[in-house]
Structure formats: C-alpha cells, structure tokens
Amino acid sequence: MVSRRTMIGGAAGLAGVAAAGAARAETPTLPGRVFVHHVYFWLKAPEDPQAREALIGGLRKLAAAPDILWSHIGLPAESERGVVDDSYSVSWLVFLADKAAEERYQVDPIHLKFVEECSALWERVVVYDTQQVEG
Amino acid sequence: MVSRRTMIGGAAGLAGVAAAGAARAETPTLPGRVFVHHVYFWLKAPEDPQAREALIGGLRKLAAAPDILWSHIGLPAESERGVVDDSYSVSWLVFLADKAAEERYQVDPIHLKFVEECSALWERVVVYDTQQVEG
C-alpha cells in the first residue's frame, strides 16, 4: 500500500497501480510521491484523423517503457474559457518514480524508437515535468 | 476494481483510489477513463517562498472539492531541454470522472473560495483539460 505521504491535504491518494504490461511486476505500488511528466503535442496535420491515430498508436507502444508507472493518452476537451488551452492535438501524461526515472525514460530504446517513428507527425511539443510537493 | 478500459496499450492502469478526506467515500475507484484537469500557475512573485506556500496551502484546501478523485500538487523539475517548460511556479493536477464533473468543480463553493483567496497571487494560469482516449 501507498504511504501517507501520497495523500495531499484532504485529497484522495493513489492506492496502487495494477500492472498490465508483460514486462511489469504484477502489482507495483506508487512511491510516496510521483513525478509527473506531461507532454502536449501539436500535430502538423491536426485535422487528419490518420495522423492523430498514428501518434496515439505510437504512444500506446511507448507506454511499455519500463520506468512508466502509469500513463494516460488524451484528447483536448474543448472549452470557451480563456485560460484553457485546447489547441493541442494529443496529451501524454506519465507517472514516474522520480527525476532519475524520467532521465532513464528519455534514453530508453522504446522512447527513442517512438521519437524516431512519430516525430515527423508533430510540429510542436511542450513538456511539463513536475515533482510532487511533500504532503 | 478498475475495468480493462483503463489500461492503455501495455501500460499500467490505476487500480483504485484510497480515500483520505472525511467527505469522501471510503474506497472510491476510478472510472474506466479519467478526465485530466492540469493547471499551471505563474506567480506574480515567483521567488517569494511565502507566495508559493500560500498557493500550495490554498490548493491543499481545494483538494477537498467533492468531484476530485485524485490530486497532485507539484513544483517544476528544472531541465536543460528546450521542449521542457519549467518556467511555471506551481502545478495542480486533478483527476475527475468526466467533463460534467469538471464543470461542477468549476462552480463548487470550495473552488470559488480558492479563486477568491488565491487569485491575487498569480499573474498567469494555463489550463489543459484532457479526455482519455478509448484504450
């Protein structure tokens, strides 16, 4: 089970992570704090469903990178609110143990292959790496 | 337990969420797909630890908003990589059930009170709302 340090104020904390990939341990649990790696992609052809599906397909393969604790592939929810940026094409949210894991992930062969296969699809990418504060 | 639909390709999926807040059910589980609401704040006084702590304190109270399934408060991990934006001050990552839950959260009294108490602290805020794709 996760330690109390995962809990943020009165918020719910992640109890654990179920493994689905063959390369994973059966029931890993998240560390006390998770490192959040969130990438937003803007496609060269944002209106082309094939380009979007190609990127999503690449991300599904990338999800097998061994340092990834949990991943989430998403599409923008449209909004009228000015503070909401819904101009990106695809979101890629990853939980990792810590910054060292993120650095390993960057040079993981699965990640390098993803970049090689998919980078021609996007014209812009923005990454936010975030370290969880102490609860 | 979470359904298979939470699983993304070969990636690990969230097994469940443990409740910590008094206002929460004891062991909520995440829906098949989660709605990700990720907010990045740029403080007016980014070098002022008191301003940062005030915002983090406000977010800890905001975490009690009833529609929040899970939340994560973070600080930027510095990076030399050009695609990484580490210029923000504080990250606020929230999981909600769906877009309707996000819309309720926006007008929740706890959220409105957070904005009232903390909005003077930031000069810029960017929000990315993301709907999970079908696994």
Contacts between the chains, C-beta under 8 A, distances in Angstrom:
chain1	res1	chain2	res2	distance
A	1	B	18	7.7
A	2	B	18	6.9
A	7	B	20	4.3
A	8	B	60	6.4
A	8	B	63	5.4
A	8	B	71	5.5
A	8	B	72	6.6
A	8	B	73	5.6
A	9	B	21	7.9
A	9	B	59	7.6
A	9	B	60	3.2
A	9	B	61	6.6
A	9	B	63	4.4
A	9	B	64	6.9
A	9	B	71	8.0
A	10	B	20	6.5
A	10	B	21	3.7
A	10	B	22	7.0
A	10	B	23	7.3
A	10	B	60	7.5
A	10	B	61	7.7
A	10	B	63	5.6
A	10	B	64	4.1
A	11	B	20	6.6
A	11	B	21	6.3
A	11	B	60	7.9
A	11	B	63	3.4
A	11	B	64	7.1
A	11	B	68	6.1
A	11	B	70	6.7
A	11	B	71	4.2
A	12	B	17	4.8
A	12	B	18	6.4
A	12	B	19	5.1
A	12	B	20	5.9
A	12	B	21	6.6
A	12	B	24	6.0
A	12	B	28	6.7
A	12	B	68	7.3
A	12	B	69	6.2
A	12	B	70	5.2
A	12	B	71	7.6
A	13	B	17	7.3
A	13	B	18	5.5
A	13	B	20	5.8
A	13	B	70	7.0
A	14	B	14	6.5
A	14	B	17	6.3
A	14	B	18	7.4
A	14	B	70	6.1
A	15	B	15	6.5
A	15	B	16	4.8
A	15	B	17	5.9
A	15	B	18	3.9
A	15	B	27	7.7
A	16	B	15	4.8
A	16	B	16	6.8
A	17	B	12	4.8
A	17	B	13	7.4
A	17	B	14	6.3
A	17	B	15	5.9
A	18	B	1	7.7
A	18	B	2	6.9
A	18	B	12	6.4
A	18	B	13	5.5
A	18	B	14	7.3
A	18	B	15	3.9
A	19	B	12	5.2
A	20	B	7	4.4
A	20	B	10	6.4
A	20	B	11	6.5
A	20	B	12	5.8
A	20	B	13	5.8
A	21	B	10	3.7
A	21	B	11	6.4
A	21	B	12	6.7
A	22	B	10	7.1
A	23	B	10	7.5
A	24	B	12	6.1
A	27	B	15	7.6
A	28	B	12	7.0
A	34	B	72	6.8
A	35	B	77	7.0
A	36	B	72	6.2
A	36	B	74	6.0
A	36	B	91	7.0
A	36	B	93	6.0
A	38	B	38	6.1
A	38	B	93	7.7
A	38	B	128	7.8
A	40	B	128	6.4
A	56	B	133	6.1
A	59	B	8	7.9
A	59	B	9	7.5
A	60	B	8	6.3
A	60	B	9	3.1
A	60	B	10	7.4
A	60	B	11	7.8
A	61	B	9	6.5
A	61	B	10	7.6
A	63	B	8	5.4
A	63	B	9	4.4
A	63	B	10	5.5
A	63	B	11	3.2
A	64	B	9	6.9
A	64	B	10	4.0
A	64	B	11	7.0
A	68	B	11	6.0
A	68	B	12	7.1
A	69	B	12	6.1
A	70	B	11	6.8
A	70	B	12	5.1
A	70	B	13	7.0
A	70	B	14	6.0
A	71	B	8	5.5
A	71	B	11	4.2
A	71	B	12	7.5
A	72	B	8	6.7
A	72	B	34	6.9
A	72	B	36	6.2
A	72	B	130	7.6
A	72	B	132	5.7
A	73	B	8	5.6
A	73	B	132	6.8
A	73	B	133	5.0
A	74	B	36	5.9
A	74	B	130	3.4
A	74	B	131	5.6
A	74	B	132	5.1
A	74	B	133	6.2
A	75	B	130	6.8
A	75	B	131	5.5
A	75	B	133	6.0
A	76	B	128	7.3
A	76	B	129	6.8
A	76	B	130	6.3
A	76	B	131	7.6
A	77	B	35	7.0
A	77	B	99	5.4
A	77	B	102	7.4
A	77	B	129	4.0
A	77	B	130	6.4
A	77	B	131	5.0
A	79	B	127	7.7
A	79	B	129	6.0
A	81	B	127	7.1
A	83	B	125	5.2
A	83	B	126	6.5
A	83	B	127	5.0
A	84	B	127	4.5
A	84	B	128	7.4
A	84	B	129	6.0
A	85	B	126	5.6
A	85	B	127	6.9
A	85	B	128	5.8
A	86	B	128	7.8
A	86	B	129	6.9
A	88	B	128	7.1
A	91	B	36	7.0
A	91	B	128	6.6
A	91	B	130	4.2
A	93	B	36	6.0
A	93	B	38	7.7
A	93	B	130	7.3
A	99	B	77	5.4
A	102	B	77	7.4
A	125	B	83	5.2
A	126	B	83	6.5
A	126	B	85	5.6
A	127	B	79	7.7
A	127	B	81	7.2
A	127	B	83	5.1
A	127	B	84	4.5
A	127	B	85	6.9
A	128	B	38	7.8
A	128	B	40	6.4
A	128	B	76	7.3
A	128	B	84	7.3
A	128	B	85	5.8
A	128	B	86	7.8
A	128	B	88	7.1
A	128	B	91	6.6
A	129	B	76	6.8
A	129	B	77	4.0
A	129	B	79	6.0
A	129	B	84	5.9
A	129	B	86	6.9
A	130	B	72	7.6
A	130	B	74	3.4
A	130	B	75	6.8
A	130	B	76	6.3
A	130	B	77	6.4
A	130	B	91	4.2
A	130	B	93	7.3
A	131	B	74	5.6
A	131	B	75	5.5
A	131	B	76	7.6
A	131	B	77	5.1
A	132	B	72	5.7
A	132	B	73	6.8
A	132	B	74	5.0
A	133	B	56	6.0
A	133	B	73	5.0
A	133	B	74	6.2
A	133	B	75	6.0
